[in-house]
Amino acid sequence: MALCAAMALPSMAAPSRNMVTAQQIADTLSEAGMKVSAQQVTLLADVVASTSKPRLRVASMERWGDHRVKVRLDCASNAECIPFLVAVNLNNGDAMPAALNSSSTASRSASGSKSPAVRAGEPAILFLDGDHVHIQLTVTCLENGVPGQTVRVVSNDKRRTFSAQVFSDAVLKGRL
């Protein structure tokens, strides 16, 4: 009988998980001066928070090609969520945020040819999603790949090999 009570206790004490939505992120970005809609926001991984309305903050923005911005967000309280990245697609009429126009970040031009978004031997960021865990790690690509293609990558310690889908320049997504 005591064993049943002890086994039930962890499930009752588990914190609730609430998905952070593209709309919440768009609202936060708009408050920070970057007027975007939820349709322009792409979450690179499932993001969960301990509250239904986390207080999000923009930590940094970086140019990510000609028509995209990589935005790092976090919660005002570390207990609410961990830092995460999103991609914001800018419409043709949207101006690149002023702080990013003078950025020295290198970007590939959006040419008509399909040049690889990841190249063999180059580092990339791999976002791994599982049922209860979200992991971001730096890996080395073993193959060239374009967005949507699945490529093999290896961890920096060379112990684990993963298959991951190319999301964009040097960004991959995978499942645990």
Stockholm file with secondary structure:
# STOCKHOLM 1.0

chainA/1-176         MALCAAMALPSMAAPSRNMVTAQQIADTLSEAGMKVSAQQVTLLADVVASTSKPRLRVASMERWGDHRVKVRLDCASNAECIPFLVAVNLNNGDAMPAALNSSSTASRSASGSKSPAVRAGEPAILFLDGDHVHIQLTVTCLENGVPGQTVRVVSNDKRRTFSAQVFSDAVLKGRL
#=GR chainA/1-176 SS CHHHHHHHHHHHHCCCCEECCHHHHHHHHHHTTCCCCGGGEEESSCCEESSSSCCEEEEEEEECSSSEEEEEEEESSTTTCCCEEEEEECCTTSCCCHHHHTCCCCCCCCCSSCCCSBCTTSEEEEEEECSSCEEEEEEEESSCBCTTCEEEEEETTSSCEEEEEEEETTEEEEEC
#=GC SS_cons         CHHHHHHHHHHHHCCCCEECCHHHHHHHHHHTTCCCCGGGEEESSCCEESSSSCCEEEEEEEECSSSEEEEEEEESSTTTCCCEEEEEECCTTSCCCHHHHTCCCCCCCCCSSCCCSBCTTSEEEEEEECSSCEEEEEEEESSCBCTTCEEEEEETTSSCEEEEEEEETTEEEEEC
//
